């Protein structure tokens, strides 16, 4: 079963495809800034009983022409994958008739080293009949971003830095710089990037650090005015007003994450979320919304 961490490793490229021109610098691949990036259907099935689905498929238009970029998230070494990747490349080329590149995104060095191999699928007497060499992004070539200013300048790359360095000793500094950067961008985008970061961190200890930063340090993107009033000390009336605003922010975050993950929210569930005034309950729902497969799972374990 495909997990949330796997999904996040390639969904970041769907949400911010413009980052490729910058990320490719780490791979020493010359690529001009794209004038157009199109998200294409990921279903590469040709024979009905056999389903072949690439994680993400993008069409780039650059100064030198067009090409397809297949993005695969890989969490561990899998001997069955190279033949599947070769199929994706051949079928996408046959379908769209333009050059194709495979990019594999890994969150640990062993998997990245394995994925970087040149794979020979032809026989020993004619190995050149079919060979494949993916581009690979992993801990060794994705930059460690611990400077908030650098993270703010390229938030998608900062998210990828967190995902691919989840097990590195510097992960706390990476997450703090990313949290600070999210303060500076559009609130809706910040929610999506925050969700993708948590998904990409999987079950690592860094995921708990990130949840703490989101619930305490950022307080779910409270306005600067709210933060200033907290620092200066508030009257009871102001505190109640801000608490109400935070409750609404929690509810909005839950609904935004479910919407970003294409999870349907029926009217009764929507009302339950928006009418809840218990922030502890809302925090629990928010955490579950990042991994739930249905809205009913968000409420799992609640006392009704």
N, C-alpha and C positions, 0 to 999 in steps of 0.2 A: 504494500500500500504506500502511495506517495504521501510523505509527511509534510507538515507545515514548513519545516526548515528547508526541505527540498524546494517547495513552492517559492519561498522568499528568495532563494539564490538566483532564480531566473526572472521572477516577477519584477524585481527592481529594474531590470532592463526594459520591461514593458512600460513601466511607469515613467522612466526617464531615459528613452533611447538615445537622446543627444549626448549622453555621457561616453558613448563608445569612442568617439574621436579622441577623447582625453585618456580613457582607460587604455587604448591601444598603444599609447606612448610607452607604457610599461612593458609592452611586448615587442618594442622596436619595430612596430608595423607602421609604415608611413600611410596616413589616412587623412585626407583633407576634411574640413568641416562639412558635414552633409547638408545639402540644401533641402532634402526631404527624407523622412523616415516613415515607412508605412508598416503597420502591424498586419501580418498576413495570417490566414487560417493555419492552425498547427496540425491539422489532420492530414497525414501523408499516406492514408490507407489506399491501397490499390486493389487488393483482392478482398472481397467482403468479409470472409471469415478471419482475416489477419489484420489486426488493427496496429497501425504504426503512428504514433503521435509524438512529435517533437515538443520540447517544453515551450520554446518561444521561437517564432520565425519572423524576421524583420527584413524589409527591403530598403536598402540604402541608395540614395542618389548622391554621388560625390562628383567633384570636378572631372574625374577620369571616366565616369560612367555609373552604371548600376551594379549592385551585387546583393546577394541574399546572405543574411547572417542567421545561422541556426545556433540557438543558445541552449545548452544542456547543463543542468545542475547535477553534480555527481558527489554523493556523500561518502562513497567507498569504492574500492576496486571491484569491478564486476566483469568477468571474462566474456560475458555475453554482449556487453555494450559496444565494442568496436564494430561488430558486424551490423548492429542496429544503426550506429552512426553512419557507416558507409552507405546503408540503404537510404537514410535520410538525405545524404548529400546527393546520391545518384538520382533519387526520385525528384527532389526539389529542382535539380538542374534540368531534368527531362521535362518537368511541368512548366517551369518559368523561363527556361532557355537563357539564363544569365549566370555568371559565375557564383559559386557558393563557398562560404567559409563556415567552419564549425568552431564555435567557442565553447569550451567546457569550463564551468565555474566550480571550484572546489574550496572547501573550508578547512582542509588539513594538508600538510606537505606530502604525506605518503600518497594520498589519492591524486594530488596534482602531479607528482612525479610519474605515477603510473599512467595518467591520462596523456602526458606529454610525449609518450613514446611514438615513434613512427611505426604504424601497424601495416604489415605486409599480408594481404589477404590472398595473394596469388600463390601458385605452387613454387617449390624451391627452384625448379628449373627456369621459371619465368616470374620471379617475384614482382616485377614491375607491372604485371597485368592489372593490379589494383593495390594501391597503397594509400595510406591516410595519415595525416599529421595535424591534429587539432591545435588550435591556439588554446592556451590554458591560463586562466586567472586563478591565483591562489595566494597563500601567505607570502611566497617568495617574490612576487612581482606586483602585488597590490600595495600601494604605499601605506605606511602607518601614519594616520592623521591624528595627532594629539593637540594641534594648535586650533583653538576655536575659530580664528580668522580664516585659516585654511579650510576648515570644515564648512564654514559659512559660504566660502567662495565656490564650493562644489559639494553640495549636500549629497547627491546620489553616490559620488565616489566615497564620501565619508561613511555612508551606510554600507557600501561594499567593503570598505576597510574594516568596519566592525564585524561583518559577517565572516570574512576570511581570516580574521585574527582573533576569533572568539576564544581561542585557547592560549593566546600569547600573554605573557606577564603584563604587557602594556595595555591590555583591553580596558581597564578602568579609565585610563587617561583618554583612550579613544572614545569611549562612551560619553564621558563628561564633555569633550569637545563637540561631539555630535549633538548632545542635549542642548548645549549653548547655541549651536547653529540653528536648531529648530525654532528657537525663539524669534529668529530674524526673518522667517519666510512665511508665506501664506498659511493661514491656520489649517485649511483643508489639506494642503500638501503635507504639512507637518504631521497631521494625524496619520496619513497614509505611510509616510516614511517611518514614523514611530512604530506603526504596526509591522511593517516589513522588517524592521530591525529586530523586533522581539521574535518574530517568526524565524528569521535567519539565525538567531542565536540558539534556537532549539532548546534543549534541556541543559545546556551548559550553565555553570555558576554565573556566567556573565548575564544570562537572561534575567536572573533575579536582581542583579545590579541595575540593569536597565529598567525593570519595573519600578524599582525604588526611585530612580532618577525621574521617571515620568510622573510618579505619584507625589513625590516630595519636592524635588528640586524645581521641576517645571510647573508642578501643580496643574498639569494639563493645559498649558499655554494660557495662563491667566494674563490679563492685560498688565501693562506697566503700572497703570493707575492702581490696580488691585494690589500689586506687589508693594508699591510705595505706601499705601494705606496700612498694609500689614506691618511694615517696618516702623512707621510713625506711631502706631498704636491707634486703635479704632474705638469708637463708642459702640455700645451694644447694638444700636440700630444699624450702624454701618456694618458691623460684623454679621448681623442677620442678613442684610442685603447681599453681602459678598458671598455668604454661605449659600444663599439661594442661587446666585449666579454660578457658583462652582457646581452645584447640583445639576443645573441645566447643562453645564459644560460636560459633566460626566455622561449624562444621557445622550448628548449630541455625539460625543466620542464613540459611544457604543453603537449608535445607529450608523455613524459614518463608517466604522470598521466593518459592520455587517454588510453595508451597501457596497463597500470596496471589494468585499469577498463574495458578492453576488448571492447573499443569503437573504431569502425572503422574510420580511417581518410583517405578519398579519396585524390588522388594526388593534386587536386585543393586546398583543405583545407590545406594540408601539405605545399604547396607552400605559401599560404596566411600567415600561421603561421611563417614559417622560413624567409620570406622576409620582415616581418613587422619590422620597426625600431623605432616604437613609444612605449616607455616603459610603459606609462600609459595604452595604449590599451592592451599591453601584460599582464600587471598586472590584468586587468579586465578579460581577457581570462583565465588566470591562476586560478583566484578565481572560475570562472564558471566551469572550467574543473573538479573541485573536486566534483560537484553535477550534472553536465549535464548528460543526458541519451543518447545524440547524439552529434556529432560534430557541428551540426547546432545550438544547444542550446548554445554552447560556444560563437558563434558570435551574439547571440540575443541582440538586442538593439544597435548594431553598425551602424554607418552611412556608407553605402556602396557607 
